[in-house]
Amino acid sequence: MKAAVSYPDDRSTTSAPRVRVDASRWPDVARVPRSSPVRARVAEWIVRRALDRLPLRVELGGAPHTGDQGPLVTVHDPQAFFRRLGTDGLIGFGESYMAGEWDTEDLVDVLTVLAANVASLVPRPLQSLRGLWARRHPAPQRNTLHGARANISRHYDLSNDLFALFLDETMTYSAAVFRGFPAQWPKLADAQHRKIDRLLDLAQVGEGTRLLEIGTGWGELALRAAERGARVKTVTLSREQRAYAIGRIEAAGHADRVSVELCDYRQVTGDFDAIVSVEMIEAVGEEYWPVYFDTLSGRLAPGGRIVLQAITMPHERMLATRDTYTWIHKYIFPGGLIPSVEAVDQAARAAGLATVHDDAYGAHYAETLRLWRERFNAQREQVAALGFDAVFARMWEFYLAYSEAGFRARYLDVHQIVLAKAGAR
């Protein structure tokens, strides 16, 4: 990999995407950006420098691969690959995969190597110039009352049938708690129930408990709480999830105990003995953390408990990336920000809440994501039958692998956090 890639003055790309791309649906995947040759060369220099130190084997445009260890990455169209990186950094990296411009024998391993070394991929002197190239969040993705509903709909209203293809029968879309590793698909439903029951135990949910759930999902937690005798109000911004959850709750005979409302957390009224919110804080956005925790505090009855399950990242990485618009924002979860444990604690304390319990179990999320990814990949024909094209399938595979890699590299973690009014236990 000694020879540099050629960048002609007309800025043309060397070839079309290797995956059939509907340009009306995926405009930025179909079109290789007209990056300046200088930016493309800088991107190439950074990548080559990183590859000298990373345990990866890389083949560029048919040339013999470099390196003698690690998974093989095959870049079919180096010119397009470096143009995308030079224009949009890691957004371009993901879009290049969606376009089929690069492939690998083990996507998770490649992304885990990158996640484990993310802080050092770009030379430190160039990191200070981040603000000159990193994209900022577009205004429409702000989590206003209207914006939050649109952001949630883009992911969770894709299709209940799509999610059913790779989730277990509980339709639970968050980290499970396994008894041992490696996790096995037949044990996933039990592991999800173990996680839900643990959350309900931490919230002290039992007969007669008035429970508020922020973020319904497809209704499994509300069902488990109703089986304990709780009275549940669960709120969601997803019309698809609400319809599905209502059907399940009615079929289980718990419609008298559970109400499922299409409602923003900021619009909830009433007092509750317990509040549970599972992997929803990531969608709130830093700008709205104060109102989120004020709402939790305001809705909690004296002596009650709040239990959050939250994906987290190290505090210094959160501070460094908080304003950056990423591939995940663009294609998967618009408007969100993964918090740090410190950020959660600070925002909770500002709302008069104190952390009384905190457990982390990121390794379990890596296994959960592996099972989802393997299941999704095995269901590619069914995904296509639902009307999702090859670009979507590569995007979703990249998302699941990217997330799994974050947990395997310990760049991400997941916590179950119990909050109570300050001074209470």
URMOWO-V613525 format. One record per pair of residues at least 12 apart in sequence whose C-alpha atoms are under 7 Angstrom apart, sorted by sequence separation. I is the first residue (numbers start at 1). GAP is how many residues later the second one is. D is the distance in whole Angstrom. If there is no record, write none. Layout:
i;gap;d
I;GAP;D
I;GAP;D
This chain:
i;gap;d
57;12;6
84;12;7
17;13;7
56;13;6
57;13;6
178;13;5
55;14;6
56;14;4
57;14;6
58;14;6
59;14;6
60;14;6
61;14;6
177;14;5
246;14;7
55;15;5
56;15;6
57;15;5
58;15;5
59;15;5
60;15;5
61;15;5
81;15;6
176;15;5
177;15;6
322;15;7
56;16;6
57;16;6
58;16;6
59;16;6
60;16;7
61;16;6
176;16;5
61;17;6
177;17;6
60;18;6
177;18;5
216;18;6
242;18;6
13;19;7
170;19;6
176;19;6
211;19;7
215;19;7
216;19;6
81;20;7
168;20;7
169;20;7
172;20;7
210;20;6
211;20;6
212;20;6
213;20;6
214;20;6
215;20;6
216;20;5
242;20;7
168;21;6
207;21;6
208;21;6
209;21;5
210;21;5
211;21;5
212;21;5
213;21;4
214;21;5
215;21;5
318;21;7
206;22;5
207;22;4
208;22;5
209;22;6
210;22;6
211;22;6
212;22;6
213;22;6
214;22;7
318;22;7
11;23;6
206;23;6
207;23;5
208;23;6
218;23;5
77;24;5
206;24;6
217;24;6
373;24;7
76;25;5
196;25;6
205;25;7
232;25;6
233;25;6
234;25;6
235;25;6
236;25;6
237;25;5
313;25;7
315;25;5
75;26;6
76;26;6
218;26;6
219;26;5
223;26;6
231;26;5
232;26;5
233;26;5
234;26;5
235;26;5
236;26;5
237;26;6
274;26;7
312;26;6
313;26;6
314;26;6
75;27;4
218;27;5
231;27;6
232;27;6
233;27;6
234;27;6
235;27;6
236;27;6
237;27;6
272;27;6
273;27;6
311;27;6
312;27;5
313;27;5
315;27;7
373;27;6
74;28;6
75;28;7
226;28;7
235;28;5
236;28;7
271;28;5
272;28;5
273;28;5
312;28;5
373;28;7
74;29;5
235;29;7
266;29;6
270;29;6
271;29;6
272;29;5
281;29;7
282;29;7
312;29;6
7;30;6
73;30;6
74;30;6
271;30;5
274;30;5
275;30;6
276;30;6
277;30;6
278;30;6
279;30;5
73;31;5
226;31;6
273;31;5
274;31;5
275;31;5
276;31;5
277;31;5
278;31;5
279;31;5
369;31;6
72;32;6
226;32;7
273;32;7
274;32;6
275;32;6
276;32;6
277;32;6
278;32;7
279;32;6
72;33;6
71;34;6
370;34;7
71;35;6
369;35;6
222;36;7
44;38;6
71;38;7
366;38;5
43;39;6
71;39;7
366;41;5
40;42;5
43;42;6
365;42;7
366;42;6
40;43;5
43;43;5
42;44;7
363;44;7
40;45;7
362;45;6
363;45;7
40;46;4
172;46;7
39;47;5
171;47;6
32;48;6
35;48;5
39;48;7
172;48;7
33;50;7
170;50;6
285;50;6
33;51;6
35;51;6
214;51;6
285;51;5
286;51;7
362;51;4
32;52;7
35;52;5
283;52;7
284;52;6
285;52;5
361;52;7
362;52;5
283;53;4
360;53;7
361;53;6
33;54;7
282;54;6
283;54;6
293;54;7
297;54;6
360;54;6
361;54;6
282;55;5
293;55;6
360;55;4
282;56;5
297;56;7
359;56;5
360;56;6
282;57;7
290;57;6
294;57;5
358;57;7
359;57;5
289;58;7
293;58;6
358;58;6
359;58;7
358;59;4
212;60;6
357;60;6
358;60;6
211;61;6
357;61;5
210;62;5
211;62;6
212;62;6
213;62;6
214;62;6
215;62;6
355;62;7
356;62;6
210;63;5
211;63;5
212;63;5
213;63;5
214;63;5
215;63;7
355;63;6
356;63;6
209;64;6
210;64;6
211;64;6
212;64;6
213;64;6
355;64;5
356;64;7
1;65;6
14;65;6
215;65;6
354;65;5
355;65;7
13;66;7
14;66;7
29;66;6
353;66;6
354;66;6
13;67;6
353;67;5
354;67;6
353;68;5
354;68;5
29;69;7
205;69;7
352;69;6
353;69;5
356;69;7
29;70;6
352;70;6
50;71;6
203;71;6
5;73;7
5;74;6
46;76;6
19;80;5
160;80;7
18;81;6
19;81;5
157;81;6
17;82;5
18;82;5
156;82;6
157;82;7
17;83;6
18;83;6
157;83;5
17;84;6
152;85;6
153;85;6
152;86;6
149;88;6
313;98;6
313;99;5
312;100;6
313;100;6
311;101;7
312;101;5
203;102;5
311;102;6
312;102;6
203;103;6
311;103;4
203;104;6
310;104;6
311;104;6
174;105;7
202;105;7
309;105;7
310;105;5
309;106;6
310;106;7
309;107;4
199;108;7
308;108;6
309;108;6
307;109;7
308;109;5
307;110;6
308;110;6
307;111;5
306;112;6
307;112;6
305;113;7
306;113;5
305;114;6
306;114;6
305;115;5
304;116;7
303;121;7
143;141;7
143;142;7
155;177;6
155;178;7
151;183;6
151;184;7
183;184;6
137;186;7
178;186;7
185;186;6
136;187;6
137;187;7
177;187;6
136;188;5
137;188;5
176;188;6
135;189;6
136;189;5
175;189;7
176;189;7
134;190;6
135;190;5
175;190;5
143;192;6
176;192;6
141;193;6
142;193;6
175;193;6
141;194;5
167;205;6
166;206;5
166;209;5
166;210;5
165;211;7
165;214;7
162;221;7
94;233;7
91;235;6
91;236;4
90;237;7
115;290;7
111;291;6
115;291;6
99;292;7
98;293;5
108;293;5
112;293;4
116;293;5
107;294;7
108;294;7
111;294;6
112;294;6
115;294;6
116;295;7
98;296;5
108;296;7
112;296;7
115;296;7
98;297;6
108;297;6
112;297;6
21;370;7
